[in-house]
Structures are given as structure tokens and as C-alpha cells.
Amino acid sequence: MTTFEKIQELIVDQLGKENDEVTLTTNFREELEADSLDLFQIINDIEDEFDVKIETDEGLNTVKDLVELVDRQLAEK
């Protein structure tokens, strides 16, 4: 399972969306209507799943932003 597929699964579970609604270009706030609490929970789940630390949701507008951040942190380990 790729980083994107796992993150997609976490987002789908958290927001109650369908897989096809969550793509790399999907915007959290505009397309998924995620609020700050939703994003906090998604980031928490991702930190637990991948054993990474995400300091802020600033600059994380799309699913791709989040996938790239996690991949960068995993590459540094």
C-alpha cells in the first residue's frame, strides 16, 4: 500500500467520504469540507500510522501536500 493509499483510507474513514472523492489534487477545505478539527484528527491518525510528526496544518491544502510531507519525513528516517 502506498503512502497515498493509506492516507486516502484514513481521510475516507475520518470524513465519511468515498475513495473516488479523495485524490491527490483534492483540497481539504474546499472539496472535502474538512474543518480544523477534522484536519487535526486526520493528522493525528497519520502521525500514529506512519510514526511521523506533523507540526502544523499550515500549507497543507491538498492531499498531495500531506502525502509529500509524510514521504519526506519517511525518507529522512
N, CA, C and O atoms as a CHARMM CRD file, in Angstrom:
* protein
*
  308
    1    1 MET  N      0.85300  -1.18200   0.00000 PROA 1      0.00000
    2    1 MET  CA     0.00000   0.00000   0.00000 PROA 1      0.00000
    3    1 MET  C      0.89900   1.24600   0.00000 PROA 1      0.00000
    4    1 MET  O      1.83100   1.34700   0.79700 PROA 1      0.00000
    5    2 THR  N      0.61300   2.16700  -0.88100 PROA 2      0.00000
    6    2 THR  CA     1.41200   3.38900  -0.97600 PROA 2      0.00000
    7    2 THR  C      1.03700   4.36900   0.13000 PROA 2      0.00000
    8    2 THR  O      0.01700   4.20900   0.80000 PROA 2      0.00000
    9    3 THR  N      1.87300   5.37600   0.30700 PROA 3      0.00000
   10    3 THR  CA     1.57500   6.43000   1.27800 PROA 3      0.00000
   11    3 THR  C      0.22500   7.05900   0.94800 PROA 3      0.00000
   12    3 THR  O     -0.60500   7.26300   1.83300 PROA 3      0.00000
   13    4 PHE  N      0.01000   7.36600  -0.33600 PROA 4      0.00000
   14    4 PHE  CA    -1.26400   7.97600  -0.73100 PROA 4      0.00000
   15    4 PHE  C     -2.43800   7.07800  -0.38300 PROA 4      0.00000
   16    4 PHE  O     -3.43500   7.55100   0.16400 PROA 4      0.00000
   17    5 GLU  N     -2.34000   5.79600  -0.68800 PROA 5      0.00000
   18    5 GLU  CA    -3.46500   4.88800  -0.43900 PROA 5      0.00000
   19    5 GLU  C     -3.80500   4.81200   1.04800 PROA 5      0.00000
   20    5 GLU  O     -4.97800   4.77200   1.41900 PROA 5      0.00000
   21    6 LYS  N     -2.78100   4.79200   1.89400 PROA 6      0.00000
   22    6 LYS  CA    -3.02700   4.72700   3.33900 PROA 6      0.00000
   23    6 LYS  C     -3.64300   6.03300   3.83900 PROA 6      0.00000
   24    6 LYS  O     -4.58900   6.02000   4.62600 PROA 6      0.00000
   25    7 ILE  N     -3.09400   7.16900   3.37100 PROA 7      0.00000
   26    7 ILE  CA    -3.64200   8.46800   3.77400 PROA 7      0.00000
   27    7 ILE  C     -5.07000   8.61600   3.25500 PROA 7      0.00000
   28    7 ILE  O     -5.94000   9.12800   3.95900 PROA 7      0.00000
   29    8 GLN  N     -5.30600   8.17100   2.02900 PROA 8      0.00000
   30    8 GLN  CA    -6.65700   8.21800   1.45700 PROA 8      0.00000
   31    8 GLN  C     -7.62100   7.43300   2.35000 PROA 8      0.00000
   32    8 GLN  O     -8.72300   7.89800   2.64100 PROA 8      0.00000
   33    9 GLU  N     -7.20700   6.26100   2.77500 PROA 9      0.00000
   34    9 GLU  CA    -8.04000   5.41800   3.63600 PROA 9      0.00000
   35    9 GLU  C     -8.36000   6.12700   4.96100 PROA 9      0.00000
   36    9 GLU  O     -9.49600   6.08500   5.43300 PROA 9      0.00000
   37   10 LEU  N     -7.35800   6.77200   5.54900 PROA 10     0.00000
   38   10 LEU  CA    -7.57200   7.48900   6.81100 PROA 10     0.00000
   39   10 LEU  C     -8.54200   8.65700   6.62900 PROA 10     0.00000
   40   10 LEU  O     -9.40100   8.89400   7.47800 PROA 10     0.00000
   41   11 ILE  N     -8.40000   9.38400   5.51800 PROA 11     0.00000
   42   11 ILE  CA    -9.28600  10.52100   5.24300 PROA 11     0.00000
   43   11 ILE  C    -10.71500  10.04000   5.00400 PROA 11     0.00000
   44   11 ILE  O    -11.66400  10.62600   5.52400 PROA 11     0.00000
   45   12 VAL  N    -10.86600   8.98600   4.22600 PROA 12     0.00000
   46   12 VAL  CA   -12.19200   8.42200   3.94000 PROA 12     0.00000
   47   12 VAL  C    -12.86600   7.99900   5.24800 PROA 12     0.00000
   48   12 VAL  O    -14.04500   8.28000   5.46500 PROA 12     0.00000
   49   13 ASP  N    -12.11300   7.32500   6.11400 PROA 13     0.00000
   50   13 ASP  CA   -12.66300   6.88900   7.40300 PROA 13     0.00000
   51   13 ASP  C    -13.06700   8.07600   8.27200 PROA 13     0.00000
   52   13 ASP  O    -14.13700   8.06800   8.88100 PROA 13     0.00000
   53   14 GLN  N    -12.21900   9.08900   8.32900 PROA 14     0.00000
   54   14 GLN  CA   -12.46800  10.24000   9.19700 PROA 14     0.00000
   55   14 GLN  C    -13.64100  11.09300   8.71200 PROA 14     0.00000
   56   14 GLN  O    -14.46300  11.54100   9.51100 PROA 14     0.00000
   57   15 LEU  N    -13.71300  11.31100   7.40200 PROA 15     0.00000
   58   15 LEU  CA   -14.70000  12.25200   6.86500 PROA 15     0.00000
   59   15 LEU  C    -15.94200  11.58200   6.28800 PROA 15     0.00000
   60   15 LEU  O    -16.89000  12.26400   5.89900 PROA 15     0.00000
   61   16 GLY  N    -15.94300  10.25300   6.22900 PROA 16     0.00000
   62   16 GLY  CA   -17.10000   9.55700   5.69700 PROA 16     0.00000
   63   16 GLY  C    -17.30400   9.80400   4.20700 PROA 16     0.00000
   64   16 GLY  O    -18.43600   9.88500   3.73000 PROA 16     0.00000
   65   17 LYS  N    -16.20400   9.92100   3.48200 PROA 17     0.00000
   66   17 LYS  CA   -16.25700  10.15500   2.03400 PROA 17     0.00000
   67   17 LYS  C    -16.00700   8.84900   1.29100 PROA 17     0.00000
   68   17 LYS  O    -15.66500   7.83200   1.89400 PROA 17     0.00000
   69   18 GLU  N    -16.18300   8.89400  -0.02600 PROA 18     0.00000
   70   18 GLU  CA   -15.88500   7.74200  -0.87600 PROA 18     0.00000
   71   18 GLU  C    -14.44300   7.85000  -1.36800 PROA 18     0.00000
   72   18 GLU  O    -13.90600   8.95300  -1.47500 PROA 18     0.00000
   73   19 ASN  N    -13.81400   6.71800  -1.66800 PROA 19     0.00000
   74   19 ASN  CA   -12.42900   6.71800  -2.16700 PROA 19     0.00000
   75   19 ASN  C    -12.23800   7.63000  -3.37000 PROA 19     0.00000
   76   19 ASN  O    -11.23000   8.33200  -3.46200 PROA 19     0.00000
   77   20 ASP  N    -13.19800   7.62700  -4.29600 PROA 20     0.00000
   78   20 ASP  CA   -13.02400   8.42200  -5.52100 PROA 20     0.00000
   79   20 ASP  C    -13.16000   9.92600  -5.26900 PROA 20     0.00000
   80   20 ASP  O    -12.86800  10.73000  -6.15400 PROA 20     0.00000
   81   21 GLU  N    -13.59900  10.30600  -4.07400 PROA 21     0.00000
   82   21 GLU  CA   -13.67200  11.72600  -3.71800 PROA 21     0.00000
   83   21 GLU  C    -12.33600  12.24600  -3.18000 PROA 21     0.00000
   84   21 GLU  O    -12.14400  13.45500  -3.05100 PROA 21     0.00000
   85   22 VAL  N    -11.42400  11.34000  -2.87100 PROA 22     0.00000
   86   22 VAL  CA   -10.13800  11.71100  -2.27600 PROA 22     0.00000
   87   22 VAL  C     -9.01900  11.34500  -3.25000 PROA 22     0.00000
   88   22 VAL  O     -8.59200  10.19300  -3.32500 PROA 22     0.00000
   89   23 THR  N     -8.55200  12.35900  -3.99800 PROA 23     0.00000
   90   23 THR  CA    -7.44700  12.17300  -4.93500 PROA 23     0.00000
   91   23 THR  C     -6.28600  13.06100  -4.48100 PROA 23     0.00000
   92   23 THR  O     -6.41700  13.81800  -3.51900 PROA 23     0.00000
   93   24 LEU  N     -5.16300  12.96800  -5.17100 PROA 24     0.00000
   94   24 LEU  CA    -4.00900  13.79100  -4.80100 PROA 24     0.00000
   95   24 LEU  C     -4.32100  15.28200  -4.88100 PROA 24     0.00000
   96   24 LEU  O     -3.78700  16.06700  -4.09900 PROA 24     0.00000
   97   25 THR  N     -5.17300  15.67600  -5.81200 PROA 25     0.00000
   98   25 THR  CA    -5.45000  17.10000  -6.00000 PROA 25     0.00000
   99   25 THR  C     -6.62500  17.60600  -5.16800 PROA 25     0.00000
  100   25 THR  O     -6.96700  18.78600  -5.23700 PROA 25     0.00000
  101   26 THR  N     -7.23800  16.73400  -4.39100 PROA 26     0.00000
  102   26 THR  CA    -8.38600  17.12600  -3.57900 PROA 26     0.00000
  103   26 THR  C     -7.97600  18.13300  -2.50600 PROA 26     0.00000
  104   26 THR  O     -7.00300  17.91800  -1.78400 PROA 26     0.00000
  105   27 ASN  N     -8.72000  19.22600  -2.40900 PROA 27     0.00000
  106   27 ASN  CA    -8.48700  20.25600  -1.39800 PROA 27     0.00000
  107   27 ASN  C     -9.30800  19.91100  -0.15400 PROA 27     0.00000
  108   27 ASN  O    -10.51000  19.65900  -0.23800 PROA 27     0.00000
  109   28 PHE  N     -8.63600  19.90500   1.00100 PROA 28     0.00000
  110   28 PHE  CA    -9.32100  19.51400   2.25000 PROA 28     0.00000
  111   28 PHE  C    -10.51900  20.38600   2.56700 PROA 28     0.00000
  112   28 PHE  O    -11.61100  19.87700   2.81900 PROA 28     0.00000
  113   29 ARG  N    -10.32400  21.68900   2.55600 PROA 29     0.00000
  114   29 ARG  CA   -11.38400  22.59500   3.00000 PROA 29     0.00000
  115   29 ARG  C    -12.44900  22.81300   1.93900 PROA 29     0.00000
  116   29 ARG  O    -13.64300  22.79100   2.23900 PROA 29     0.00000
  117   30 GLU  N    -12.02100  23.02300   0.70100 PROA 30     0.00000
  118   30 GLU  CA   -12.97600  23.36100  -0.35200 PROA 30     0.00000
  119   30 GLU  C    -13.75500  22.15500  -0.86200 PROA 30     0.00000
  120   30 GLU  O    -14.97300  22.22600  -1.02600 PROA 30     0.00000
  121   31 GLU  N    -13.06300  21.05300  -1.11100 PROA 31     0.00000
  122   31 GLU  CA   -13.73500  19.89500  -1.70700 PROA 31     0.00000
  123   31 GLU  C    -14.23800  18.88800  -0.68400 PROA 31     0.00000
  124   31 GLU  O    -15.28800  18.27600  -0.88300 PROA 31     0.00000
  125   32 LEU  N    -13.50400  18.70900   0.40500 PROA 32     0.00000
  126   32 LEU  CA   -13.91100  17.73500   1.41400 PROA 32     0.00000
  127   32 LEU  C    -14.66100  18.38500   2.57100 PROA 32     0.00000
  128   32 LEU  O    -15.20900  17.69900   3.43400 PROA 32     0.00000
  129   33 GLU  N    -14.67900  19.72500   2.57800 PROA 33     0.00000
  130   33 GLU  CA   -15.35300  20.48800   3.62900 PROA 33     0.00000
  131   33 GLU  C    -14.86200  20.09100   5.02100 PROA 33     0.00000
  132   33 GLU  O    -15.64100  20.00900   5.97000 PROA 33     0.00000
  133   34 ALA  N    -13.55000  19.84600   5.12100 PROA 34     0.00000
  134   34 ALA  CA   -12.94600  19.49600   6.40900 PROA 34     0.00000
  135   34 ALA  C    -12.67400  20.77000   7.20200 PROA 34     0.00000
  136   34 ALA  O    -12.16900  21.75600   6.66500 PROA 34     0.00000
  137   35 ASP  N    -13.01700  20.73200   8.48500 PROA 35     0.00000
  138   35 ASP  CA   -12.71000  21.87800   9.34000 PROA 35     0.00000
  139   35 ASP  C    -11.41300  21.59400  10.10400 PROA 35     0.00000
  140   35 ASP  O    -10.79200  20.54700   9.92400 PROA 35     0.00000
  141   36 SER  N    -11.02300  22.52600  10.94300 PROA 36     0.00000
  142   36 SER  CA    -9.76100  22.40000  11.68300 PROA 36     0.00000
  143   36 SER  C     -9.72500  21.13700  12.53900 PROA 36     0.00000
  144   36 SER  O     -8.68800  20.48100  12.63500 PROA 36     0.00000
  145   37 LEU  N    -10.83200  20.80200  13.15000 PROA 37     0.00000
  146   37 LEU  CA   -10.88600  19.60300  13.98400 PROA 37     0.00000
  147   37 LEU  C    -10.70600  18.33800  13.14600 PROA 37     0.00000
  148   37 LEU  O     -9.99800  17.41400  13.54600 PROA 37     0.00000
  149   38 ASP  N    -11.35700  18.30600  11.97100 PROA 38     0.00000
  150   38 ASP  CA   -11.18300  17.16500  11.06200 PROA 38     0.00000
  151   38 ASP  C     -9.71700  17.00500  10.67600 PROA 38     0.00000
  152   38 ASP  O     -9.16500  15.90500  10.72400 PROA 38     0.00000
  153   39 LEU  N     -9.09100  18.12600  10.29000 PROA 39     0.00000
  154   39 LEU  CA    -7.68600  18.07600   9.88500 PROA 39     0.00000
  155   39 LEU  C     -6.80000  17.63500  11.04100 PROA 39     0.00000
  156   39 LEU  O     -5.87500  16.84600  10.84500 PROA 39     0.00000
  157   40 PHE  N     -7.06900  18.13300  12.23400 PROA 40     0.00000
  158   40 PHE  CA    -6.30300  17.73100  13.41500 PROA 40     0.00000
  159   40 PHE  C     -6.38900  16.21900  13.60500 PROA 40     0.00000
  160   40 PHE  O     -5.37500  15.57000  13.86200 PROA 40     0.00000
  161   41 GLN  N     -7.58000  15.65600  13.48100 PROA 41     0.00000
  162   41 GLN  CA    -7.76200  14.21600  13.67900 PROA 41     0.00000
  163   41 GLN  C     -7.06800  13.42000  12.57200 PROA 41     0.00000
  164   41 GLN  O     -6.44200  12.39500  12.84400 PROA 41     0.00000
  165   42 ILE  N     -7.17900  13.88900  11.32500 PROA 42     0.00000
  166   42 ILE  CA    -6.51200  13.21800  10.20500 PROA 42     0.00000
  167   42 ILE  C     -4.99500  13.22200  10.42500 PROA 42     0.00000
  168   42 ILE  O     -4.33500  12.19800  10.25000 PROA 42     0.00000
  169   43 ILE  N     -4.45300  14.37600  10.80700 PROA 43     0.00000
  170   43 ILE  CA    -3.01600  14.48100  11.05400 PROA 43     0.00000
  171   43 ILE  C     -2.60800  13.56600  12.21100 PROA 43     0.00000
  172   43 ILE  O     -1.57100  12.90500  12.14600 PROA 43     0.00000
  173   44 ASN  N     -3.41000  13.53000  13.25200 PROA 44     0.00000
  174   44 ASN  CA    -3.13900  12.63200  14.38600 PROA 44     0.00000
  175   44 ASN  C     -3.06800  11.17900  13.92300 PROA 44     0.00000
  176   44 ASN  O     -2.14700  10.44800  14.28500 PROA 44     0.00000
  177   45 ASP  N     -4.04300  10.77400  13.12600 PROA 45     0.00000
  178   45 ASP  CA    -4.09100   9.39800  12.62200 PROA 45     0.00000
  179   45 ASP  C     -2.85900   9.09600  11.76500 PROA 45     0.00000
  180   45 ASP  O     -2.27800   8.01500  11.85800 PROA 45     0.00000
  181   46 ILE  N     -2.47200  10.06000  10.93300 PROA 46     0.00000
  182   46 ILE  CA    -1.30700   9.87100  10.05900 PROA 46     0.00000
  183   46 ILE  C     -0.02800   9.77100  10.88700 PROA 46     0.00000
  184   46 ILE  O      0.83400   8.93900  10.60200 PROA 46     0.00000
  185   47 GLU  N      0.09600  10.61800  11.91300 PROA 47     0.00000
  186   47 GLU  CA     1.26900  10.54800  12.78100 PROA 47     0.00000
  187   47 GLU  C      1.37700   9.17000  13.43500 PROA 47     0.00000
  188   47 GLU  O      2.46600   8.60100  13.51000 PROA 47     0.00000
  189   48 ASP  N      0.25700   8.63800  13.90500 PROA 48     0.00000
  190   48 ASP  CA     0.25500   7.31200  14.53400 PROA 48     0.00000
  191   48 ASP  C      0.58400   6.21800  13.52100 PROA 48     0.00000
  192   48 ASP  O      1.37000   5.31500  13.80800 PROA 48     0.00000
  193   49 GLU  N     -0.00800   6.30100  12.36200 PROA 49     0.00000
  194   49 GLU  CA     0.15700   5.26500  11.33100 PROA 49     0.00000
  195   49 GLU  C      1.59100   5.20100  10.79600 PROA 49     0.00000
  196   49 GLU  O      2.15000   4.11900  10.62300 PROA 49     0.00000
  197   50 PHE  N      2.17500   6.37000  10.53800 PROA 50     0.00000
  198   50 PHE  CA     3.48800   6.41800   9.88400 PROA 50     0.00000
  199   50 PHE  C      4.63200   6.72100  10.84800 PROA 50     0.00000
  200   50 PHE  O      5.79200   6.73900  10.43500 PROA 50     0.00000
  201   51 ASP  N      4.32600   6.96000  12.12800 PROA 51     0.00000
  202   51 ASP  CA     5.33400   7.31800  13.11900 PROA 51     0.00000
  203   51 ASP  C      6.13900   8.54000  12.66700 PROA 51     0.00000
  204   51 ASP  O      7.36900   8.53200  12.65500 PROA 51     0.00000
  205   52 VAL  N      5.39600   9.59300  12.29600 PROA 52     0.00000
  206   52 VAL  CA     5.99900  10.86600  11.90100 PROA 52     0.00000
  207   52 VAL  C      5.39500  11.96600  12.77900 PROA 52     0.00000
  208   52 VAL  O      4.42900  11.74300  13.50800 PROA 52     0.00000
  209   53 LYS  N      5.98900  13.15500  12.68800 PROA 53     0.00000
  210   53 LYS  CA     5.47800  14.29800  13.45100 PROA 53     0.00000
  211   53 LYS  C      5.15300  15.41600  12.47400 PROA 53     0.00000
  212   53 LYS  O      6.02300  15.87100  11.73100 PROA 53     0.00000
  213   54 ILE  N      3.90400  15.85800  12.47300 PROA 54     0.00000
  214   54 ILE  CA     3.46100  16.95500  11.61700 PROA 54     0.00000
  215   54 ILE  C      3.14600  18.12100  12.54300 PROA 54     0.00000
  216   54 ILE  O      2.20400  18.06600  13.33400 PROA 54     0.00000
  217   55 GLU  N      3.94600  19.17300  12.43500 PROA 55     0.00000
  218   55 GLU  CA     3.86500  20.28100  13.39200 PROA 55     0.00000
  219   55 GLU  C      2.62700  21.16100  13.21100 PROA 55     0.00000
  220   55 GLU  O      2.07700  21.66400  14.19000 PROA 55     0.00000
  221   56 THR  N      2.18900  21.34800  11.96700 PROA 56     0.00000
  222   56 THR  CA     1.08800  22.27400  11.71500 PROA 56     0.00000
  223   56 THR  C      0.36900  21.85700  10.43800 PROA 56     0.00000
  224   56 THR  O      0.93800  21.15900   9.59900 PROA 56     0.00000
  225   57 ASP  N     -0.88200  22.28600  10.29300 PROA 57     0.00000
  226   57 ASP  CA    -1.58200  22.00100   9.04500 PROA 57     0.00000
  227   57 ASP  C     -1.39700  23.15500   8.05500 PROA 57     0.00000
  228   57 ASP  O     -1.96700  23.14200   6.96500 PROA 57     0.00000
  229   58 GLU  N     -0.59600  24.15400   8.44300 PROA 58     0.00000
  230   58 GLU  CA    -0.34400  25.28800   7.56200 PROA 58     0.00000
  231   58 GLU  C      0.36800  24.81900   6.29100 PROA 58     0.00000
  232   58 GLU  O      1.36400  24.09900   6.35700 PROA 58     0.00000
  233   59 GLY  N     -0.14500  25.22700   5.15600 PROA 59     0.00000
  234   59 GLY  CA     0.44500  24.82100   3.88400 PROA 59     0.00000
  235   59 GLY  C     -0.04600  23.46700   3.40200 PROA 59     0.00000
  236   59 GLY  O      0.32100  23.02500   2.31400 PROA 59     0.00000
  237   60 LEU  N     -0.86600  22.81000   4.19300 PROA 60     0.00000
  238   60 LEU  CA    -1.42400  21.51900   3.79300 PROA 60     0.00000
  239   60 LEU  C     -2.82700  21.76200   3.24700 PROA 60     0.00000
  240   60 LEU  O     -3.81600  21.68700   3.97700 PROA 60     0.00000
  241   61 ASN  N     -2.89200  22.05100   1.96400 PROA 61     0.00000
  242   61 ASN  CA    -4.18000  22.36100   1.35100 PROA 61     0.00000
  243   61 ASN  C     -4.76700  21.17800   0.60100 PROA 61     0.00000
  244   61 ASN  O     -5.98500  21.00200   0.55500 PROA 61     0.00000
  245   62 THR  N     -3.89500  20.36900   0.01400 PROA 62     0.00000
  246   62 THR  CA    -4.37000  19.22900  -0.76200 PROA 62     0.00000
  247   62 THR  C     -3.83200  17.93200  -0.17300 PROA 62     0.00000
  248   62 THR  O     -2.91400  17.93300   0.64700 PROA 62     0.00000
  249   63 VAL  N     -4.41800  16.84400  -0.60400 PROA 63     0.00000
  250   63 VAL  CA    -3.95900  15.52400  -0.17700 PROA 63     0.00000
  251   63 VAL  C     -2.50200  15.33600  -0.59200 PROA 63     0.00000
  252   63 VAL  O     -1.71400  14.75100   0.15200 PROA 63     0.00000
  253   64 LYS  N     -2.14400  15.82500  -1.76700 PROA 64     0.00000
  254   64 LYS  CA    -0.76300  15.69400  -2.24900 PROA 64     0.00000
  255   64 LYS  C      0.22000  16.38100  -1.30100 PROA 64     0.00000
  256   64 LYS  O      1.30000  15.84800  -1.04700 PROA 64     0.00000
  257   65 ASP  N     -0.13800  17.56100  -0.77300 PROA 65     0.00000
  258   65 ASP  CA     0.73200  18.25400   0.18800 PROA 65     0.00000
  259   65 ASP  C      1.04600  17.35500   1.38100 PROA 65     0.00000
  260   65 ASP  O      2.18600  17.28700   1.84200 PROA 65     0.00000
  261   66 LEU  N      0.03400  16.68000   1.86100 PROA 66     0.00000
  262   66 LEU  CA     0.19400  15.81000   3.02200 PROA 66     0.00000
  263   66 LEU  C      1.01500  14.57400   2.67500 PROA 66     0.00000
  264   66 LEU  O      1.89000  14.17900   3.44500 PROA 66     0.00000
  265   67 VAL  N      0.74800  13.96600   1.53500 PROA 67     0.00000
  266   67 VAL  CA     1.49700  12.78200   1.09900 PROA 67     0.00000
  267   67 VAL  C      2.98000  13.12100   0.94500 PROA 67     0.00000
  268   67 VAL  O      3.84300  12.36600   1.39600 PROA 67     0.00000
  269   68 GLU  N      3.27300  14.25300   0.31100 PROA 68     0.00000
  270   68 GLU  CA     4.66600  14.64500   0.10800 PROA 68     0.00000
  271   68 GLU  C      5.37000  14.91900   1.43200 PROA 68     0.00000
  272   68 GLU  O      6.53800  14.56500   1.59400 PROA 68     0.00000
  273   69 LEU  N      4.68000  15.54000   2.37400 PROA 69     0.00000
  274   69 LEU  CA     5.25700  15.80400   3.69300 PROA 69     0.00000
  275   69 LEU  C      5.60300  14.49300   4.40100 PROA 69     0.00000
  276   69 LEU  O      6.69600  14.35000   4.94900 PROA 69     0.00000
  277   70 VAL  N      4.68400  13.55000   4.38700 PROA 70     0.00000
  278   70 VAL  CA     4.92600  12.25600   5.03200 PROA 70     0.00000
  279   70 VAL  C      6.06500  11.52500   4.33000 PROA 70     0.00000
  280   70 VAL  O      6.94300  10.97600   4.99500 PROA 70     0.00000
  281   71 ASP  N      6.06800  11.50800   3.00200 PROA 71     0.00000
  282   71 ASP  CA     7.14100  10.83500   2.26100 PROA 71     0.00000
  283   71 ASP  C      8.50500  11.44200   2.58200 PROA 71     0.00000
  284   71 ASP  O      9.48400  10.71300   2.74500 PROA 71     0.00000
  285   72 ARG  N      8.57600  12.77500   2.67500 PROA 72     0.00000
  286   72 ARG  CA     9.84700  13.44700   3.02000 PROA 72     0.00000
  287   72 ARG  C     10.32500  13.00500   4.40400 PROA 72     0.00000
  288   72 ARG  O     11.50300  12.70300   4.59900 PROA 72     0.00000
  289   73 GLN  N      9.40100  12.97200   5.35600 PROA 73     0.00000
  290   73 GLN  CA     9.79100  12.55800   6.71700 PROA 73     0.00000
  291   73 GLN  C     10.22600  11.10100   6.76700 PROA 73     0.00000
  292   73 GLN  O     11.16900  10.75400   7.47900 PROA 73     0.00000
  293   74 LEU  N      9.54200  10.25300   6.01600 PROA 74     0.00000
  294   74 LEU  CA     9.91500   8.84100   5.99400 PROA 74     0.00000
  295   74 LEU  C     11.28400   8.64400   5.34800 PROA 74     0.00000
  296   74 LEU  O     12.04700   7.77300   5.76500 PROA 74     0.00000
  297   75 ALA  N     11.59900   9.45000   4.33100 PROA 75     0.00000
  298   75 ALA  CA    12.88700   9.36200   3.64000 PROA 75     0.00000
  299   75 ALA  C     14.03000   9.78300   4.55600 PROA 75     0.00000
  300   75 ALA  O     15.16200   9.32900   4.38600 PROA 75     0.00000
  301   76 GLU  N     13.74000  10.64500   5.52200 PROA 76     0.00000
  302   76 GLU  CA    14.76800  11.13800   6.43600 PROA 76     0.00000
  303   76 GLU  C     15.08300  10.14700   7.55400 PROA 76     0.00000
  304   76 GLU  O     16.07700  10.30900   8.26200 PROA 76     0.00000
  305   77 LYS  N     14.25500   9.13300   7.71700 PROA 77     0.00000
  306   77 LYS  CA    14.45400   8.16800   8.81100 PROA 77     0.00000
  307   77 LYS  C     15.55400   7.19900   8.48200 PROA 77     0.00000
  308   77 LYS  O     15.86000   6.31800   9.28400 PROA 77     0.00000
